[in-house]
């Protein structure tokens, strides 16, 4: 028997806003929130844990449509 404990992959979220981007960025529809750069591409988006998702407020967006999205969606 091994001492290895298999860990479940951690669920991660990104924040998306349709109103912050009228064009597709890197093939992704909408814009994604980065704590460093603000609204931009999916690749640059900050990844958040479930705990962070439950405790943080969404950033402002042009039409107040910012939403949490699973990273895998």
C-alpha positions in Angstrom: 0.0 0.0 0.0 1.3 3.4 -0.9 1.4 6.5 1.2 0.4 8.5 -1.8 -2.8 10.5 -1.4 -4.6 11.4 -4.6 -5.8 15.0 -4.5 -8.8 16.1 -6.4 -8.1 18.9 -8.9 -9.1 22.3 -7.4 -12.0 23.9 -9.1 -11.1 27.4 -10.5 -13.2 30.2 -11.6 -12.7 33.3 -13.8 -14.9 36.4 -14.1 -16.4 37.2 -17.5 -18.3 40.2 -18.8 -20.0 40.3 -22.2 -20.2 44.1 -22.2 -16.5 44.7 -21.7 -15.6 43.4 -25.1 -17.4 43.9 -28.4 -14.8 41.7 -30.2 -13.5 38.3 -29.6 -10.2 38.3 -27.7 -7.9 35.3 -28.6 -11.0 33.4 -29.8 -12.9 33.9 -26.5 -16.2 35.7 -26.4 -16.4 38.5 -23.8 -13.7 39.9 -21.7 -12.2 38.3 -18.6 -11.0 39.9 -15.3 -7.3 40.1 -14.4 -6.4 41.5 -11.0 -3.2 42.9 -12.7 -4.5 44.2 -16.0 -8.3 44.7 -15.6 -10.6 43.4 -18.4 -8.8 41.4 -21.2 -8.2 37.9 -22.6 -9.0 34.6 -21.1 -5.4 33.6 -21.0 -4.5 36.7 -18.8 -7.5 36.2 -16.4 -7.0 35.7 -12.7 -8.0 32.3 -11.5 -10.0 32.2 -8.3 -10.7 29.4 -5.8 -14.2 28.4 -4.6 -13.4 30.2 -1.3 -12.5 33.4 -3.1 -15.6 33.2 -5.3 -17.8 33.0 -2.2 -16.1 35.9 -0.4 -15.1 38.4 -3.1 -17.2 41.0 -4.9 -17.4 41.1 -8.7 -15.6 44.0 -10.4 -17.7 46.7 -12.1 -18.5 46.2 -15.8 -20.1 48.5 -18.4 -23.5 46.8 -18.2 -23.1 45.3 -14.7 -23.0 41.9 -16.3 -19.8 40.5 -14.7 -20.3 36.8 -13.7 -18.4 33.9 -12.3 -17.6 31.2 -14.8 -15.9 27.8 -14.3 -12.5 27.9 -15.9 -13.3 24.8 -17.9 -16.5 26.2 -19.6 
